[in-house]
Amino acid sequence: MRNTLIYSCIGVLAAVPLADALLPDPTPDTTPVRGIPGLECPEDPYASSQTWNCGGATIISEEGSSSHEVETYLPRQHRSFIGTRALTDAPITTQAPELYRVEDGDGITLAHPHDNTISFLYIEGPKASDFADRVQKEEA
């Protein structure tokens, strides 16, 4: 009886690496990245904001509101995304009508104000500029 138990345990322990070698690697589920047509990446289920990991780049989507002008709220939101105390002095550009962008060495933040809400998208890492160039306004 004791030998049967030992052989059973050895069999189970040997089966785990064998199954791991024979089974395909699981691919993470992907979801469409908000505001970037045609881009689907794995979403981080543990992030406090909607966050995607796209080939080393991180993309974060948040909604907010502000009674201030874009020149005030966009640098503040960018500072919040990068986690510093200083506001960026990078210029704010208009990527499309009502789609604003600020870009510095820490990443790119885009803002689209609509219906008393502002949609923010922060992108950092490899291909950040490529991804940001593809951002389109979302219809409210």
N, CA, C and O atoms as CSV, one atom per row, in Angstrom:
chain,resi,resn,atom,element,x,y,z
A,1,MET,N,N,0.829,-1.193,0.000
A,1,MET,CA,C,0.000,0.000,0.000
A,1,MET,C,C,0.871,1.253,0.000
A,1,MET,O,O,0.590,2.221,-0.706
A,2,ARG,N,N,1.919,1.215,0.795
A,2,ARG,CA,C,2.813,2.362,0.890
A,2,ARG,C,C,3.519,2.609,-0.442
A,2,ARG,O,O,3.679,3.760,-0.851
A,3,ASN,N,N,3.947,1.537,-1.126
A,3,ASN,CA,C,4.610,1.676,-2.419
A,3,ASN,C,C,3.664,2.259,-3.467
A,3,ASN,O,O,4.085,3.044,-4.315
A,4,THR,N,N,2.412,1.884,-3.410
A,4,THR,CA,C,1.431,2.407,-4.354
A,4,THR,C,C,1.285,3.917,-4.190
A,4,THR,O,O,1.200,4.644,-5.179
A,5,LEU,N,N,1.255,4.382,-2.960
A,5,LEU,CA,C,1.149,5.802,-2.674
A,5,LEU,C,C,2.386,6.544,-3.181
A,5,LEU,O,O,2.264,7.613,-3.779
A,6,ILE,N,N,3.551,5.996,-2.952
A,6,ILE,CA,C,4.805,6.625,-3.405
A,6,ILE,C,C,4.830,6.693,-4.927
A,6,ILE,O,O,5.152,7.737,-5.495
A,7,TYR,N,N,4.487,5.577,-5.599
A,7,TYR,CA,C,4.489,5.569,-7.059
A,7,TYR,C,C,3.445,6.531,-7.627
A,7,TYR,O,O,3.669,7.147,-8.669
A,8,SER,N,N,2.327,6.659,-6.959
A,8,SER,CA,C,1.292,7.597,-7.401
A,8,SER,C,C,1.798,9.029,-7.314
A,8,SER,O,O,1.585,9.825,-8.230
A,9,CYS,N,N,2.462,9.355,-6.221
A,9,CYS,CA,C,3.016,10.703,-6.051
A,9,CYS,C,C,4.087,10.993,-7.094
A,9,CYS,O,O,4.125,12.089,-7.654
A,10,ILE,N,N,4.937,10.045,-7.355
A,10,ILE,CA,C,5.985,10.221,-8.366
A,10,ILE,C,C,5.355,10.413,-9.742
A,10,ILE,O,O,5.806,11.251,-10.523
A,11,GLY,N,N,4.315,9.638,-10.037
A,11,GLY,CA,C,3.621,9.769,-11.318
A,11,GLY,C,C,3.009,11.140,-11.508
A,11,GLY,O,O,3.102,11.724,-12.588
A,12,VAL,N,N,2.378,11.661,-10.453
A,12,VAL,CA,C,1.774,12.993,-10.529
A,12,VAL,C,C,2.854,14.049,-10.710
A,12,VAL,O,O,2.705,14.955,-11.531
A,13,LEU,N,N,3.937,13.942,-9.952
A,13,LEU,CA,C,5.014,14.920,-10.059
A,13,LEU,C,C,5.682,14.886,-11.428
A,13,LEU,O,O,6.105,15.928,-11.930
A,14,ALA,N,N,5.782,13.741,-12.024
A,14,ALA,CA,C,6.380,13.632,-13.352
A,14,ALA,C,C,5.424,14.127,-14.431
A,14,ALA,O,O,5.870,14.608,-15.472
A,15,ALA,N,N,4.129,14.020,-14.203
A,15,ALA,CA,C,3.146,14.419,-15.205
A,15,ALA,C,C,3.064,15.935,-15.359
A,15,ALA,O,O,2.766,16.420,-16.451
A,16,VAL,N,N,3.319,16.687,-14.306
A,16,VAL,CA,C,3.202,18.149,-14.371
A,16,VAL,C,C,4.189,18.738,-15.375
A,16,VAL,O,O,3.759,19.477,-16.261
A,17,PRO,N,N,5.506,18.448,-15.286
A,17,PRO,CA,C,6.413,19.011,-16.296
A,17,PRO,C,C,6.121,18.496,-17.700
A,17,PRO,O,O,6.285,19.229,-18.675
A,18,LEU,N,N,5.692,17.246,-17.810
A,18,LEU,CA,C,5.372,16.680,-19.115
A,18,LEU,C,C,4.180,17.413,-19.732
A,18,LEU,O,O,4.206,17.761,-20.913
A,19,ALA,N,N,3.152,17.643,-18.945
A,19,ALA,CA,C,1.976,18.367,-19.436
A,19,ALA,C,C,2.348,19.799,-19.806
A,19,ALA,O,O,1.858,20.332,-20.802
A,20,ASP,N,N,3.209,20.421,-19.012
A,20,ASP,CA,C,3.645,21.790,-19.291
A,20,ASP,C,C,4.396,21.855,-20.618
A,20,ASP,O,O,4.242,22.814,-21.374
A,21,ALA,N,N,5.195,20.852,-20.897
A,21,ALA,CA,C,5.968,20.823,-22.142
A,21,ALA,C,C,5.083,20.536,-23.348
A,21,ALA,O,O,5.368,21.024,-24.441
A,22,LEU,N,N,4.028,19.768,-23.180
A,22,LEU,CA,C,3.182,19.371,-24.299
A,22,LEU,C,C,2.051,20.349,-24.596
A,22,LEU,O,O,1.616,20.455,-25.743
A,23,LEU,N,N,1.570,21.060,-23.587
A,23,LEU,CA,C,0.453,21.975,-23.779
A,23,LEU,C,C,0.948,23.317,-24.302
A,23,LEU,O,O,2.030,23.758,-23.915
A,24,PRO,N,N,0.198,23.969,-25.161
A,24,PRO,CA,C,0.619,25.280,-25.666
A,24,PRO,C,C,0.559,26.326,-24.555
A,24,PRO,O,O,-0.210,26.208,-23.601
A,25,ASP,N,N,1.403,27.364,-24.711
A,25,ASP,CA,C,1.373,28.456,-23.749
A,25,ASP,C,C,0.033,29.167,-23.853
A,25,ASP,O,O,-0.453,29.422,-24.955
A,26,PRO,N,N,-0.565,29.485,-22.717
A,26,PRO,CA,C,-1.830,30.213,-22.783
A,26,PRO,C,C,-1.570,31.640,-23.268
A,26,PRO,O,O,-0.626,32.293,-22.824
A,27,THR,N,N,-2.398,32.102,-24.160
A,27,THR,CA,C,-2.264,33.482,-24.608
A,27,THR,C,C,-3.276,34.325,-23.840
A,27,THR,O,O,-4.437,33.939,-23.702
A,28,PRO,N,N,-2.835,35.465,-23.346
A,28,PRO,CA,C,-3.769,36.280,-22.577
A,28,PRO,C,C,-4.865,36.837,-23.481
A,28,PRO,O,O,-4.632,37.126,-24.655
A,29,ASP,N,N,-6.042,36.980,-22.926
A,29,ASP,CA,C,-7.147,37.576,-23.664
A,29,ASP,C,C,-6.811,39.026,-23.966
A,29,ASP,O,O,-6.206,39.717,-23.147
A,30,THR,N,N,-7.203,39.475,-25.129
A,30,THR,CA,C,-6.980,40.869,-25.484
A,30,THR,C,C,-8.318,41.581,-25.587
A,30,THR,O,O,-9.351,40.962,-25.843
A,31,THR,N,N,-8.281,42.882,-25.386
A,31,THR,CA,C,-9.467,43.719,-25.537
A,31,THR,C,C,-9.075,44.928,-26.379
A,31,THR,O,O,-7.908,45.318,-26.398
A,32,PRO,N,N,-10.035,45.519,-27.073
A,32,PRO,CA,C,-9.728,46.712,-27.857
A,32,PRO,C,C,-9.244,47.837,-26.934
A,32,PRO,O,O,-9.800,48.066,-25.860
A,33,VAL,N,N,-8.201,48.526,-27.382
A,33,VAL,CA,C,-7.679,49.664,-26.630
A,33,VAL,C,C,-8.528,50.876,-26.965
A,33,VAL,O,O,-8.690,51.240,-28.129
A,34,ARG,N,N,-9.052,51.478,-25.948
A,34,ARG,CA,C,-9.967,52.600,-26.094
A,34,ARG,C,C,-9.308,53.756,-26.849
A,34,ARG,O,O,-8.237,54.230,-26.469
A,35,GLY,N,N,-9.962,54.200,-27.920
A,35,GLY,CA,C,-9.493,55.359,-28.653
A,35,GLY,C,C,-8.475,55.070,-29.739
A,35,GLY,O,O,-8.151,55.965,-30.519
A,36,ILE,N,N,-7.949,53.826,-29.818
A,36,ILE,CA,C,-6.955,53.490,-30.836
A,36,ILE,C,C,-7.543,52.386,-31.720
A,36,ILE,O,O,-7.497,51.208,-31.364
A,37,PRO,N,N,-8.087,52.769,-32.854
A,37,PRO,CA,C,-8.743,51.785,-33.725
A,37,PRO,C,C,-7.802,50.664,-34.145
A,37,PRO,O,O,-6.646,50.901,-34.495
A,38,GLY,N,N,-8.313,49.448,-34.104
A,38,GLY,CA,C,-7.572,48.292,-34.569
A,38,GLY,C,C,-6.524,47.749,-33.620
A,38,GLY,O,O,-5.868,46.758,-33.940
A,39,LEU,N,N,-6.344,48.365,-32.464
A,39,LEU,CA,C,-5.340,47.892,-31.509
A,39,LEU,C,C,-6.016,47.108,-30.394
A,39,LEU,O,O,-6.895,47.624,-29.702
A,40,GLU,N,N,-5.597,45.853,-30.226
A,40,GLU,CA,C,-6.074,45.013,-29.131
A,40,GLU,C,C,-4.868,44.496,-28.381
A,40,GLU,O,O,-3.914,44.003,-28.983
A,41,CYS,N,N,-4.913,44.612,-27.058
A,41,CYS,CA,C,-3.796,44.191,-26.206
A,41,CYS,C,C,-4.358,43.566,-24.929
A,41,CYS,O,O,-5.532,43.745,-24.607
A,42,PRO,N,N,-3.510,42.831,-24.206
A,42,PRO,CA,C,-3.942,42.305,-22.914
A,42,PRO,C,C,-4.222,43.450,-21.938
A,42,PRO,O,O,-3.459,44.412,-21.850
A,43,GLU,N,N,-5.317,43.326,-21.220
A,43,GLU,CA,C,-5.687,44.332,-20.228
A,43,GLU,C,C,-5.229,43.874,-18.851
A,43,GLU,O,O,-5.328,42.694,-18.516
A,44,ASP,N,N,-4.732,44.805,-18.061
A,44,ASP,CA,C,-4.266,44.502,-16.712
A,44,ASP,C,C,-5.466,44.429,-15.768
A,44,ASP,O,O,-6.077,45.458,-15.483
A,45,PRO,N,N,-5.818,43.237,-15.275
A,45,PRO,CA,C,-7.004,43.114,-14.428
A,45,PRO,C,C,-6.809,43.686,-13.027
A,45,PRO,O,O,-7.780,43.845,-12.287
A,46,TYR,N,N,-5.579,43.993,-12.656
A,46,TYR,CA,C,-5.299,44.468,-11.302
A,46,TYR,C,C,-5.110,45.975,-11.216
A,46,TYR,O,O,-4.964,46.507,-10.116
A,47,ALA,N,N,-5.107,46.670,-12.332
A,47,ALA,CA,C,-4.892,48.120,-12.334
A,47,ALA,C,C,-6.145,48.846,-11.861
A,47,ALA,O,O,-7.261,48.369,-12.064
A,48,SER,N,N,-5.955,49.996,-11.230
A,48,SER,CA,C,-7.090,50.764,-10.741
A,48,SER,C,C,-7.792,51.522,-11.874
A,48,SER,O,O,-8.957,51.895,-11.734
A,49,SER,N,N,-7.108,51.748,-12.974
A,49,SER,CA,C,-7.688,52.360,-14.168
A,49,SER,C,C,-7.620,51.339,-15.294
A,49,SER,O,O,-6.879,50.359,-15.209
A,50,GLN,N,N,-8.388,51.568,-16.336
A,50,GLN,CA,C,-8.333,50.661,-17.481
A,50,GLN,C,C,-6.938,50.782,-18.090
A,50,GLN,O,O,-6.549,51.852,-18.557
A,51,THR,N,N,-6.182,49.667,-18.082
A,51,THR,CA,C,-4.774,49.684,-18.485
A,51,THR,C,C,-4.483,48.495,-19.391
A,51,THR,O,O,-4.888,47.366,-19.117
A,52,TRP,N,N,-3.770,48.780,-20.481
A,52,TRP,CA,C,-3.363,47.744,-21.414
A,52,TRP,C,C,-1.841,47.693,-21.484
A,52,TRP,O,O,-1.168,48.712,-21.327
A,53,ASN,N,N,-1.307,46.504,-21.719
A,53,ASN,CA,C,0.123,46.312,-21.938
A,53,ASN,C,C,0.286,45.860,-23.385
A,53,ASN,O,O,-0.124,44.761,-23.756
A,54,CYS,N,N,0.892,46.727,-24.196
A,54,CYS,CA,C,0.992,46.500,-25.639
A,54,CYS,C,C,2.455,46.439,-26.062
A,54,CYS,O,O,3.054,47.464,-26.389
A,55,GLY,N,N,3.019,45.259,-26.055
A,55,GLY,CA,C,4.384,45.094,-26.516
A,55,GLY,C,C,5.388,45.956,-25.780
A,55,GLY,O,O,6.282,46.528,-26.405
A,56,GLY,N,N,5.263,46.061,-24.492
A,56,GLY,CA,C,6.173,46.863,-23.687
A,56,GLY,C,C,5.666,48.270,-23.409
A,56,GLY,O,O,6.161,48.940,-22.504
A,57,ALA,N,N,4.694,48.718,-24.170
A,57,ALA,CA,C,4.093,50.032,-23.920
A,57,ALA,C,C,2.911,49.858,-22.969
A,57,ALA,O,O,2.206,48.851,-23.013
A,58,THR,N,N,2.710,50.846,-22.119
A,58,THR,CA,C,1.574,50.864,-21.210
A,58,THR,C,C,0.622,51.959,-21.657
A,58,THR,O,O,1.039,53.086,-21.923
A,59,ILE,N,N,-0.658,51.622,-21.737
A,59,ILE,CA,C,-1.687,52.581,-22.138
A,59,ILE,C,C,-2.745,52.598,-21.042
A,59,ILE,O,O,-3.297,51.558,-20.680
A,60,ILE,N,N,-3.022,53.791,-20.518
A,60,ILE,CA,C,-3.991,53.948,-19.425
A,60,ILE,C,C,-5.107,54.874,-19.886
A,60,ILE,O,O,-4.853,55.925,-20.473
A,61,SER,N,N,-6.339,54.475,-19.616
A,61,SER,CA,C,-7.504,55.279,-19.958
A,61,SER,C,C,-8.230,55.684,-18.674
A,61,SER,O,O,-8.476,54.854,-17.798
A,62,GLU,N,N,-8.566,56.963,-18.576
A,62,GLU,CA,C,-9.339,57.469,-17.435
A,62,GLU,C,C,-10.331,58.512,-17.922
A,62,GLU,O,O,-10.129,59.154,-18.953
A,63,GLU,N,N,-11.391,58.666,-17.169
A,63,GLU,CA,C,-12.380,59.710,-17.410
A,63,GLU,C,C,-12.294,60.704,-16.261
A,63,GLU,O,O,-12.016,60.321,-15.125
A,64,GLY,N,N,-12.531,61.965,-16.549
A,64,GLY,CA,C,-12.499,62.984,-15.504
A,64,GLY,C,C,-13.340,64.173,-15.911
A,64,GLY,O,O,-14.060,64.139,-16.909
A,65,SER,N,N,-13.235,65.218,-15.123
A,65,SER,CA,C,-13.924,66.460,-15.444
A,65,SER,C,C,-13.094,67.607,-14.890
A,65,SER,O,O,-12.266,67.418,-13.998
A,66,SER,N,N,-13.323,68.790,-15.424
A,66,SER,CA,C,-12.605,69.963,-14.957
A,66,SER,C,C,-13.362,71.203,-15.380
A,66,SER,O,O,-13.952,71.246,-16.460
A,67,SER,N,N,-13.342,72.209,-14.525
A,67,SER,CA,C,-13.937,73.497,-14.877
A,67,SER,C,C,-12.873,74.430,-15.461
A,67,SER,O,O,-13.170,75.573,-15.807
A,68,HIS,N,N,-11.629,73.941,-15.569
A,68,HIS,CA,C,-10.518,74.741,-16.084
A,68,HIS,C,C,-10.344,74.523,-17.578
A,68,HIS,O,O,-10.957,73.639,-18.176
A,69,GLU,N,N,-9.498,75.347,-18.160
A,69,GLU,CA,C,-9.151,75.223,-19.573
A,69,GLU,C,C,-8.139,74.100,-19.761
A,69,GLU,O,O,-7.497,73.666,-18.805
A,70,VAL,N,N,-8.001,73.633,-21.005
A,70,VAL,CA,C,-7.097,72.534,-21.329
A,70,VAL,C,C,-5.663,72.854,-20.905
A,70,VAL,O,O,-4.929,71.945,-20.516
A,71,GLU,N,N,-5.250,74.106,-20.970
A,71,GLU,CA,C,-3.893,74.493,-20.588
A,71,GLU,C,C,-3.619,74.239,-19.110
A,71,GLU,O,O,-2.462,74.149,-18.699
A,72,THR,N,N,-4.665,74.124,-18.321
A,72,THR,CA,C,-4.529,73.850,-16.886
A,72,THR,C,C,-4.702,72.365,-16.589
A,72,THR,O,O,-3.854,71.762,-15.930
A,73,TYR,N,N,-5.801,71.768,-17.072
A,73,TYR,CA,C,-6.080,70.389,-16.664
A,73,TYR,C,C,-5.189,69.352,-17.336
A,73,TYR,O,O,-4.892,68.329,-16.720
A,74,LEU,N,N,-4.752,69.573,-18.568
A,74,LEU,CA,C,-3.947,68.551,-19.238
A,74,LEU,C,C,-2.568,68.375,-18.593
A,74,LEU,O,O,-2.177,67.235,-18.346
A,75,PRO,N,N,-1.811,69.444,-18.307
A,75,PRO,CA,C,-0.537,69.238,-17.592
A,75,PRO,C,C,-0.724,68.613,-16.206
A,75,PRO,O,O,0.117,67.836,-15.754
A,76,ARG,N,N,-1.814,68.948,-15.545
A,76,ARG,CA,C,-2.076,68.357,-14.220
A,76,ARG,C,C,-2.345,66.860,-14.327
A,76,ARG,O,O,-1.835,66.078,-13.524
A,77,GLN,N,N,-3.140,66.458,-15.309
A,77,GLN,CA,C,-3.425,65.033,-15.473
A,77,GLN,C,C,-2.165,64.289,-15.896
A,77,GLN,O,O,-1.933,63.166,-15.448
A,78,HIS,N,N,-1.353,64.895,-16.744
A,78,HIS,CA,C,-0.091,64.275,-17.158
A,78,HIS,C,C,0.796,64.060,-15.933
A,78,HIS,O,O,1.396,62.997,-15.770
A,79,ARG,N,N,0.873,65.074,-15.077
A,79,ARG,CA,C,1.654,64.953,-13.835
A,79,ARG,C,C,1.117,63.809,-12.976
A,79,ARG,O,O,1.899,63.072,-12.375
A,80,SER,N,N,-0.178,63.655,-12.913
A,80,SER,CA,C,-0.781,62.569,-12.133
A,80,SER,C,C,-0.396,61.208,-12.705
A,80,SER,O,O,-0.080,60.287,-11.952
A,81,PHE,N,N,-0.418,61.075,-14.024
A,81,PHE,CA,C,-0.058,59.801,-14.649
A,81,PHE,C,C,1.398,59.427,-14.378
A,81,PHE,O,O,1.694,58.265,-14.099
A,82,ILE,N,N,2.308,60.397,-14.458
A,82,ILE,CA,C,3.720,60.066,-14.300
A,82,ILE,C,C,4.166,60.078,-12.846
A,82,ILE,O,O,5.267,59.623,-12.534
A,83,GLY,N,N,3.325,60.593,-11.951
A,83,GLY,CA,C,3.611,60.524,-10.518
A,83,GLY,C,C,4.701,61.448,-10.033
A,83,GLY,O,O,5.493,61.072,-9.169
A,84,THR,N,N,4.757,62.663,-10.578
A,84,THR,CA,C,5.736,63.638,-10.102
A,84,THR,C,C,5.023,64.834,-9.495
A,84,THR,O,O,3.801,64.957,-9.568
A,85,ARG,N,N,5.813,65.708,-8.898
A,85,ARG,CA,C,5.248,66.923,-8.309
A,85,ARG,C,C,5.254,68.087,-9.291
A,85,ARG,O,O,4.441,69.004,-9.176
A,86,ALA,N,N,6.170,68.053,-10.257
A,86,ALA,CA,C,6.329,69.174,-11.178
A,86,ALA,C,C,5.430,69.025,-12.397
A,86,ALA,O,O,5.256,67.930,-12.933
A,87,LEU,N,N,4.868,70.142,-12.819
A,87,LEU,CA,C,4.099,70.160,-14.059
A,87,LEU,C,C,5.061,70.176,-15.237
A,87,LEU,O,O,6.140,70.763,-15.161
A,88,THR,N,N,4.669,69.537,-16.312
A,88,THR,CA,C,5.488,69.559,-17.521
A,88,THR,C,C,5.417,70.939,-18.158
A,88,THR,O,O,4.393,71.618,-18.079
A,89,ASP,N,N,6.494,71.340,-18.778
A,89,ASP,CA,C,6.479,72.595,-19.522
A,89,ASP,C,C,6.415,72.321,-21.032
A,89,ASP,O,O,6.618,73.224,-21.843
A,90,ALA,N,N,6.134,71.080,-21.391
A,90,ALA,CA,C,5.989,70.712,-22.799
A,90,ALA,C,C,4.756,71.410,-23.370
A,90,ALA,O,O,3.764,71.591,-22.664
A,91,PRO,N,N,4.811,71.797,-24.627
A,91,PRO,CA,C,3.665,72.485,-25.228
A,91,PRO,C,C,2.478,71.542,-25.422
A,91,PRO,O,O,2.642,70.338,-25.614
A,92,ILE,N,N,1.303,72.113,-25.367
A,92,ILE,CA,C,0.075,71.371,-25.658
A,92,ILE,C,C,-0.224,71.577,-27.134
A,92,ILE,O,O,-0.293,72.708,-27.615
A,93,THR,N,N,-0.400,70.474,-27.845
A,93,THR,CA,C,-0.711,70.547,-29.263
A,93,THR,C,C,-2.113,70.009,-29.505
A,93,THR,O,O,-2.686,69.319,-28.662
A,94,THR,N,N,-2.646,70.334,-30.658
A,94,THR,CA,C,-3.955,69.838,-31.050
A,94,THR,C,C,-3.737,68.773,-32.115
A,94,THR,O,O,-3.282,69.072,-33.219
A,95,GLN,N,N,-4.062,67.535,-31.780
A,95,GLN,CA,C,-3.885,66.418,-32.708
A,95,GLN,C,C,-5.022,66.376,-33.725
A,95,GLN,O,O,-4.827,65.996,-34.879
A,96,ALA,N,N,-6.190,66.764,-33.285
A,96,ALA,CA,C,-7.390,66.863,-34.113
A,96,ALA,C,C,-8.297,67.843,-33.377
A,96,ALA,O,O,-8.038,68.153,-32.214
A,97,PRO,N,N,-9.354,68.340,-34.022
A,97,PRO,CA,C,-10.248,69.234,-33.279
A,97,PRO,C,C,-10.740,68.572,-31.980
A,97,PRO,O,O,-11.272,67.462,-31.999
A,98,GLU,N,N,-10.553,69.264,-30.877
A,98,GLU,CA,C,-10.967,68.775,-29.557
A,98,GLU,C,C,-10.207,67.525,-29.106
A,98,GLU,O,O,-10.725,66.753,-28.299
A,99,LEU,N,N,-9.010,67.317,-29.605
A,99,LEU,CA,C,-8.150,66.225,-29.149
A,99,LEU,C,C,-6.768,66.825,-28.890
A,99,LEU,O,O,-6.021,67.141,-29.816
A,100,TYR,N,N,-6.453,66.972,-27.602
A,100,TYR,CA,C,-5.246,67.677,-27.180
A,100,TYR,C,C,-4.183,66.695,-26.710
A,100,TYR,O,O,-4.486,65.600,-26.237
A,101,ARG,N,N,-2.910,67.120,-26.853
A,101,ARG,CA,C,-1.800,66.218,-26.572
A,101,ARG,C,C,-0.659,66.978,-25.909
A,101,ARG,O,O,-0.306,68.082,-26.322
A,102,VAL,N,N,-0.093,66.371,-24.880
A,102,VAL,CA,C,1.133,66.869,-24.279
A,102,VAL,C,C,2.101,65.698,-24.230
A,102,VAL,O,O,1.736,64.588,-23.842
A,103,GLU,N,N,3.353,65.963,-24.634
A,103,GLU,CA,C,4.346,64.897,-24.761
A,103,GLU,C,C,5.666,65.380,-24.204
A,103,GLU,O,O,6.155,66.451,-24.565
A,104,ASP,N,N,6.241,64.575,-23.317
A,104,ASP,CA,C,7.590,64.851,-22.830
A,104,ASP,C,C,8.325,63.521,-22.697
A,104,ASP,O,O,7.805,62.490,-23.122
A,105,GLY,N,N,9.489,63.526,-22.132
A,105,GLY,CA,C,10.285,62.306,-22.024
A,105,GLY,C,C,9.653,61.228,-21.171
A,105,GLY,O,O,10.100,60.082,-21.208
A,106,ASP,N,N,8.613,61.562,-20.396
A,106,ASP,CA,C,7.971,60.585,-19.516
A,106,ASP,C,C,6.771,59.897,-20.143
A,106,ASP,O,O,6.273,58.913,-19.596
A,107,GLY,N,N,6.303,60.386,-21.264
A,107,GLY,CA,C,5.158,59.776,-21.906
A,107,GLY,C,C,4.301,60.804,-22.616
A,107,GLY,O,O,4.687,61.963,-22.767
A,108,ILE,N,N,3.142,60.363,-23.045
A,108,ILE,CA,C,2.220,61.201,-23.810
A,108,ILE,C,C,0.847,61.107,-23.152
A,108,ILE,O,O,0.367,60.013,-22.856
A,109,THR,N,N,0.220,62.255,-22.926
A,109,THR,CA,C,-1.141,62.282,-22.414
A,109,THR,C,C,-2.010,62.997,-23.435
A,109,THR,O,O,-1.673,64.080,-23.913
A,110,LEU,N,N,-3.137,62.369,-23.761
A,110,LEU,CA,C,-4.100,62.963,-24.677
A,110,LEU,C,C,-5.398,63.219,-23.926
A,110,LEU,O,O,-5.747,62.484,-23.002
A,111,ALA,N,N,-6.108,64.267,-24.327
A,111,ALA,CA,C,-7.374,64.613,-23.689
A,111,ALA,C,C,-8.407,64.947,-24.750
A,111,ALA,O,O,-8.121,65.646,-25.722
A,112,HIS,N,N,-9.617,64.433,-24.547
A,112,HIS,CA,C,-10.741,64.721,-25.433
A,112,HIS,C,C,-11.933,65.130,-24.565
A,112,HIS,O,O,-12.600,64.278,-23.978
A,113,PRO,N,N,-12.202,66.460,-24.487
A,113,PRO,CA,C,-13.367,66.905,-23.719
A,113,PRO,C,C,-14.667,66.704,-24.505
A,113,PRO,O,O,-14.739,67.010,-25.695
A,114,HIS,N,N,-15.682,66.188,-23.826
A,114,HIS,CA,C,-16.991,65.980,-24.453
A,114,HIS,C,C,-18.044,65.816,-23.378
A,114,HIS,O,O,-17.825,65.126,-22.382
A,115,ASP,N,N,-19.193,66.454,-23.582
A,115,ASP,CA,C,-20.349,66.304,-22.687
A,115,ASP,C,C,-19.988,66.361,-21.198
A,115,ASP,O,O,-20.318,65.434,-20.458
A,116,ASN,N,N,-19.325,67.418,-20.747
A,116,ASN,CA,C,-18.949,67.623,-19.339
A,116,ASN,C,C,-17.992,66.559,-18.802
A,116,ASN,O,O,-17.828,66.432,-17.589
A,117,THR,N,N,-17.369,65.807,-19.683
A,117,THR,CA,C,-16.417,64.767,-19.305
A,117,THR,C,C,-15.165,64.949,-20.152
A,117,THR,O,O,-15.220,65.472,-21.265
A,118,ILE,N,N,-14.044,64.512,-19.609
A,118,ILE,CA,C,-12.801,64.525,-20.364
A,118,ILE,C,C,-12.271,63.099,-20.386
A,118,ILE,O,O,-12.081,62.483,-19.338
A,119,SER,N,N,-12.036,62.580,-21.581
A,119,SER,CA,C,-11.418,61.263,-21.730
A,119,SER,C,C,-9.913,61.474,-21.847
A,119,SER,O,O,-9.442,62.206,-22.717
A,120,PHE,N,N,-9.162,60.819,-20.952
A,120,PHE,CA,C,-7.713,60.906,-20.969
A,120,PHE,C,C,-7.129,59.564,-21.395
A,120,PHE,O,O,-7.664,58.504,-21.072
A,121,LEU,N,N,-6.034,59.634,-22.118
A,121,LEU,CA,C,-5.292,58.452,-22.509
A,121,LEU,C,C,-3.820,58.768,-22.290
A,121,LEU,O,O,-3.303,59.751,-22.821
A,122,TYR,N,N,-3.148,57.931,-21.506
A,122,TYR,CA,C,-1.716,58.108,-21.239
A,122,TYR,C,C,-0.972,56.928,-21.853
A,122,TYR,O,O,-1.376,55.777,-21.687
A,123,ILE,N,N,0.122,57.220,-22.567
A,123,ILE,CA,C,0.882,56.177,-23.240
A,123,ILE,C,C,2.365,56.379,-22.934
A,123,ILE,O,O,2.902,57.477,-23.082
A,124,GLU,N,N,3.021,55.282,-22.499
A,124,GLU,CA,C,4.455,55.344,-22.262
A,124,GLU,C,C,5.099,54.060,-22.763
A,124,GLU,O,O,4.453,53.016,-22.859
A,125,GLY,N,N,6.381,54.156,-23.079
A,125,GLY,CA,C,7.124,52.973,-23.495
A,125,GLY,C,C,7.368,52.945,-24.989
A,125,GLY,O,O,7.111,53.920,-25.695
A,126,PRO,N,N,7.879,51.787,-25.469
A,126,PRO,CA,C,8.167,51.654,-26.895
A,126,PRO,C,C,6.908,51.912,-27.733
A,126,PRO,O,O,5.807,51.504,-27.362
A,127,LYS,N,N,7.083,52.566,-28.820
A,127,LYS,CA,C,5.997,52.858,-29.764
A,127,LYS,C,C,4.956,53.814,-29.201
A,127,LYS,O,O,3.856,53.897,-29.747
A,128,ALA,N,N,5.260,54.537,-28.131
A,128,ALA,CA,C,4.278,55.461,-27.554
A,128,ALA,C,C,3.823,56.484,-28.584
A,128,ALA,O,O,2.626,56.745,-28.708
A,129,SER,N,N,4.756,57.064,-29.320
A,129,SER,CA,C,4.384,58.057,-30.347
A,129,SER,C,C,3.538,57.429,-31.446
A,129,SER,O,O,2.562,58.026,-31.901
A,130,ASP,N,N,3.911,56.225,-31.873
A,130,ASP,CA,C,3.135,55.545,-32.912
A,130,ASP,C,C,1.701,55.302,-32.452
A,130,ASP,O,O,0.751,55.549,-33.195
A,131,PHE,N,N,1.556,54.818,-31.225
A,131,PHE,CA,C,0.208,54.570,-30.695
A,131,PHE,C,C,-0.554,55.883,-30.536
A,131,PHE,O,O,-1.733,55.955,-30.885
A,132,ALA,N,N,0.097,56.918,-30.016
A,132,ALA,CA,C,-0.570,58.207,-29.792
A,132,ALA,C,C,-1.012,58.818,-31.113
A,132,ALA,O,O,-2.080,59.426,-31.179
A,133,ASP,N,N,-0.219,58.670,-32.160
A,133,ASP,CA,C,-0.584,59.216,-33.474
A,133,ASP,C,C,-1.844,58.573,-34.020
A,133,ASP,O,O,-2.535,59.169,-34.846
A,134,ARG,N,N,-2.152,57.373,-33.574
A,134,ARG,CA,C,-3.335,56.634,-34.046
A,134,ARG,C,C,-4.599,56.947,-33.262
A,134,ARG,O,O,-5.689,56.531,-33.654
A,135,VAL,N,N,-4.468,57.680,-32.152
A,135,VAL,CA,C,-5.627,57.967,-31.293
A,135,VAL,C,C,-6.632,58.810,-32.048
A,135,VAL,O,O,-6.278,59.768,-32.734
A,136,GLN,N,N,-7.892,58.436,-31.908
A,136,GLN,CA,C,-8.995,59.189,-32.474
A,136,GLN,C,C,-9.979,59.527,-31.383
A,136,GLN,O,O,-10.078,58.827,-30.375
A,137,LYS,N,N,-10.704,60.606,-31.593
A,137,LYS,CA,C,-11.723,60.991,-30.617
A,137,LYS,C,C,-12.783,59.908,-30.556
A,137,LYS,O,O,-13.148,59.311,-31.569
A,138,GLU,N,N,-13.267,59.668,-29.353
A,138,GLU,CA,C,-14.394,58.744,-29.200
A,138,GLU,C,C,-15.678,59.551,-29.265
A,138,GLU,O,O,-15.779,60.641,-28.702
A,139,GLU,N,N,-16.627,59.009,-29.942
A,139,GLU,CA,C,-17.924,59.682,-30.018
A,139,GLU,C,C,-18.673,59.473,-28.715
A,139,GLU,O,O,-18.742,58.363,-28.189
A,140,ALA,N,N,-19.223,60.540,-28.214
A,140,ALA,CA,C,-19.923,60.472,-26.924
A,140,ALA,C,C,-21.267,59.813,-27.065
A,140,ALA,O,O,-21.992,59.672,-26.080
